[in-house]
Amino acid sequence: FMAPEVLVCKDDKVVKHGNHIKSDVYSLAMSILYMVYIEDVEKAKEQRKSSKKIVKAKFRNEFMFKFPKIGRIIEMMLAIDQQERPDFEEINKRCCLLYTSDAADDLLCVD
């Protein structure tokens, strides 16, 4: 999954630009959502619909209600403007704040 800023057409030529780390953040978020909604993705492909639009709609309508804290992090990862998108270090810090036990901190938090 390519982030919106990775490939941009300028004067009918493809120009690569952007922060590739933050592009990877966007790709990871989309990959997570596709894994969560794999059945819906397969149905979308069968019906020749945009699986990306369906996954993002399901994320907004379902995932955010069931898992609001994780959903907010994923929402940040999907920001169209790469300047608003967190890097992996920021994502790690935010995920660590979701957990309160020492065991979870040891497994998830990298200093």
SVG drawing of the C-alpha trace seen along z (x, -y; Angstrom):
<svg xmlns="http://www.w3.org/2000/svg" viewBox="-20 -19 36 32">
<polyline fill="none" stroke="black" stroke-width="0.4" points="0.0,0.0 1.6,-3.2 1.1,-6.4 -0.5,-9.3 2.8,-11.2 5.0,-8.4 4.1,-8.7 3.0,-12.0 2.6,-12.8 4.1,-16.1 4.1,-17.0 3.0,-13.5 6.0,-12.0 6.0,-10.0 8.0,-11.8 9.0,-10.0 9.2,-12.1 8.3,-12.3 9.5,-11.0 9.8,-7.2 9.7,-6.4 6.3,-8.1 5.2,-6.5 5.9,-3.1 3.7,-4.2 0.8,-4.7 1.4,-1.4 1.6,0.4 -1.8,-1.1 -3.4,0.0 -1.9,3.5 -3.3,3.8 -6.8,2.8 -6.7,5.2 -5.8,8.0 -8.7,7.1 -11.2,6.8 -9.8,9.5 -13.2,11.0 -14.6,7.6 -11.5,7.0 -12.2,10.3 -15.8,9.5 -14.9,6.1 -12.6,7.6 -15.3,10.1 -17.7,7.2 -14.9,5.1 -15.2,2.3 -12.5,0.3 -11.3,2.4 -9.3,-0.6 -12.5,-2.7 -14.4,0.2 -11.7,0.9 -11.4,-2.8 -15.2,-3.1 -15.4,0.0 -12.5,-1.4 -14.4,-4.7 -17.8,-3.0 -16.8,0.1 -13.2,0.3 -13.2,-3.2 -16.2,-2.3 -14.8,1.1 -11.2,0.0 -11.1,-3.8 -7.6,-4.1 -5.9,-1.9 -8.2,-3.3 -7.0,-6.9 -3.4,-5.7 -4.2,-4.1 -6.2,-7.2 -3.1,-9.2 -1.0,-6.7 -3.4,-7.2 -3.1,-11.0 -3.0,-12.2 -0.5,-14.9 2.8,-13.2 3.7,-16.0 0.7,-15.1 1.6,-11.4 3.6,-10.0 6.9,-8.2 7.5,-4.7 9.0,-6.1 5.9,-8.2 3.7,-5.3 5.7,-3.2 5.3,-5.8 1.5,-6.1 1.1,-2.4 3.0,-2.1 0.6,-4.6 -2.3,-2.2 -0.8,0.4 -0.3,0.0 1.2,3.3 5.0,3.7 4.9,6.9 3.2,5.1 5.7,2.3 8.6,4.8 7.2,6.4 6.0,3.4 8.1,0.4 11.5,-0.2 13.6,-3.1"/>
</svg>
